[in-house]
Amino acid sequence: MQRTNIYLDEEQTRRLDELARAQHTSRAEIIRRIIDRSFAGDGESAQRREVIDFTFGALSGFEIEWADREDGDRAAYLGGLWQDPLT
């Protein structure tokens, strides 16, 4: 490995330290991971693709009921979709 110095502002340093503490690792390791992800492609897009791949077809066994409704009924309609069926 080669040693490299970089300058970070206070907010970047604070956030980097928080992340390093949360993952029980060093600042340097977090920076290396971020760089690796950026070279592999857009990290956020890759994470989104992973989530889509993981959840694809998760609701395939459910029947979706479509209903005509006024815009004012949207909140009530959506709220009804997620009610606990046992209550």
C-alpha positions in Angstrom: 0.0 0.0 0.0 1.0 3.6 -0.6 0.5 6.3 1.9 -1.7 9.2 0.7 -2.6 12.4 2.5 -5.9 14.1 1.9 -7.5 17.2 3.3 -11.1 16.9 4.6 -13.3 19.6 6.0 -14.7 19.3 9.6 -18.0 17.8 8.5 -16.4 15.2 6.3 -14.1 14.2 9.1 -16.9 14.0 11.7 -19.0 11.8 9.4 -16.1 9.6 8.5 -15.3 9.1 12.1 -18.9 8.3 12.9 -19.0 5.7 10.2 -15.6 4.2 11.2 -16.8 3.9 14.8 -20.1 2.3 13.8 -18.3 -0.3 11.6 -15.4 -0.8 14.2 -12.7 0.1 11.7 -10.4 2.9 10.8 -10.9 6.0 8.7 -8.5 4.6 6.2 -10.5 1.5 5.7 -13.7 3.4 5.2 -12.0 5.6 2.6 -10.6 2.5 0.8 -14.1 1.0 0.7 -15.6 4.2 -0.7 -12.9 4.4 -3.4 -13.4 0.7 -4.3 -17.1 1.2 -4.6 -16.7 4.3 -6.8 -14.3 2.4 -9.1 -16.8 -0.5 -9.3 -19.5 1.9 -10.5 -22.0 4.3 -8.8 -22.3 2.8 -5.3 -25.8 4.2 -4.7 -27.0 2.8 -8.0 -25.5 -0.6 -7.2 -27.2 -0.7 -3.9 -30.5 0.2 -5.5 -30.1 -2.6 -8.0 -29.3 -5.0 -5.2 -32.5 -4.0 -3.4 -34.6 -4.3 -6.6 -33.1 -7.7 -7.4 -33.7 -8.9 -3.8 -37.3 -7.8 -3.7 -38.3 -8.6 -7.3 -41.4 -10.8 -7.3 -41.9 -10.5 -3.6 -45.6 -9.6 -4.1 -46.2 -12.0 -7.0 -48.7 -14.1 -4.9 -50.8 -11.1 -4.0 -53.8 -9.8 -5.9 -53.9 -6.1 -6.4 -57.3 -4.4 -6.3 -57.5 -1.2 -8.4 -60.2 1.2 -7.7 -61.4 4.5 -9.1 -61.1 7.2 -6.5 -60.9 10.9 -6.1 -57.5 12.5 -5.1 -58.9 13.3 -1.7 -59.4 9.6 -1.0 -55.8 8.6 -1.7 -54.6 8.8 1.9 -57.6 6.7 3.2 -57.1 4.2 0.3 -53.4 3.8 1.0 -53.9 3.6 4.7 -56.4 0.8 4.2 -53.9 -1.2 2.1 -51.5 -1.6 5.0 -53.9 -2.4 7.9 -53.2 -5.5 9.9 -55.7 -8.1 8.7 -55.9 -9.5 12.2 -57.3 -6.3 13.7 
